[in-house]
Amino acid sequence: MAQEIKEAYLIIAMCIVEISLFLTYPAGLTGRVADATGGCLAGCGPGVWTGCIAAVAGVICFNWYRKKSANKITSTTTLLKNCRDYAAELENQVKDLQIQVQLSKRQRANTEAIIYGIRDAVLVIDDADRLLMANELAGRLFGFDFTNSQYKPVNELAGTDKSEFVDFLRQTRKSRVKATKREIRLSDGDKLKIFDCIISCVCDENKQVCGAVAVLHDITREKEISLMKDDFISYVSHELRTPLAAIMAYSEMLLDDEADDEKKKKEFYSVIQSQANRLNRLIEDILNIARIESGLIKVDKKPVSLTILIEEQLPMLRGFAEEKNISLSWGSGGQKPIVFDQVYADKDMISQVIVNLMSNAVKYTPSGGSVKIETGVDEIAGTAAVSITDTGVGIPEDQLERIFDKFHRAEATKNQVKGTGLGLNLVKQIIEKVHNGRVFVKSKVGAGSTFGFEMPLSRRTQLAER
Amino acid sequence: MNGKKVLVVDNEIHIVHVVSIKLRNNGYEVIAAENGAEAFELACQKKPDIVVTDYQMPVMTGTELVKKLRENEETSKIPVIMLTARNLMLEDQQKDQMQISAFLSKPFSPKELLRTIEDILYQKAVVAGKQ
């Protein structure tokens, strides 16, 4: 019996070994060990067999449980794997979305940068006329701060004085027309400006209008230039035709023997000559400006004295001033500046500048007034200057900025005094473009004006040009 | 000598001069003014038969002169010829409103001006005769 118990223990021990081996090694190996164990048990007693049966049953039970557990483990692993795959997929999707968000942000920033960079006022509205986007110029024009105004109704932001624009914007969006264009007048601060307003409808992926973009291009200056051009054509036409009218009328009179005697005939010839000269001067002025602007003018620079140039022109201008009873004086306290070669310049051009400035001063000064010419040298700044001060009608401050513009004529006096608006522009072109100098003007309405120019001193110019 | 009075208004002395000679040589009496304001005063005093005026003048322009002449009962019927050296683009309606009898563009022929004056004065005389 004790032997049998020993054998049973042996078998149990071997089963334990078997189980241990199963846990440690794959199934194939376990089978081979079980066969070897079975071989060892041959020839044993019934007690031993009972133990063996129990051990085998144990092994079978254990194997069944192991398989069941293995199935459970397999399904949990699959689940875990699926979860991990799904998480990875989600993670990828999040990354994609993050990239898309970044791209969208960048695109929006680019769009904003483009809109902000446009030198026109740009507004974008949605399908309920609420503000979606606007650049700084639009904010300034309509008087709102975009960051505090987004999604607000555009009619509230624009104010009543801009109602024409708001109505146009709404009408275009509702009409679903691709784009419309209109000239609109809007107040910008205290100035009324003219805008070329283009409104385009924005469509979504279903081609439904979901908003509108308004671009307002300031054409005030272009309009002014266009008006100035019309004025110029009109003035030049007048200025060219007037002497031409005299030339043609007097010629016709001579041909028709309307001049009674030789004295009359000479008078007619003289008028024809003077009017032809007048015509020639005007044409020269126009051509000179065109030549300077195109850089085609021939410049003959030499060291010259501004003082001498003024003295040369004084007799002619003095006659003109005396006709109008205007006193002409030179220098403060009657002191004339020292005569020396002050500037390196084209003598004819600077003479023309002096004549233009001085004749303007006489033209715009009422009878009984005065015109004072002054010259000076600033050794420290290295400049020589000429200034001409009159007691004339003066120029309003808002027109001073444009007084040297081509064809510009002061509003208050353009019908009072003849001119083409070319004289001062020619002065500016000659001084600034040809001689690297600077023109200046000071004026007060009713008190008079000071026009002048300064140029680099002769030595400095020659050194620079060498 | 037809003795008709013509008021010639232009700030261009040469134009006034040449027109005056042409008209005087053809029997007209000429009164001259160098701007609209001066012309209006002379028109009220001298009652000219016709006015020949430039368009662009200092102090008072040609169109301003016509307006003043039309507003004044004594001068409202005086025919006006306007000389212009500008590209004057007046609508027909404006011309009718101002009752300008003729526009002559500078440069003009003194002979043409004379013919125009004669035509207008003849028509005026015909209308006056009918009335």
Interface residues (C-beta under 8 A of the other chain):
Chain A: I233 S234 Y235 S237 H238 E239 L240 R241 T242 L244 A245 A246 I247 M248 A249 Y250 E252 M253 D256 E258 V271 Q275 N415 Q416 V417 K418
Chain B: N11 E12 H14 I15 H17 V18 V19 I21 K22 N25 Q56 M57 P58 V59 T61 A85 R86 N87 S105 K106 P107 F108 S109 P110 K111
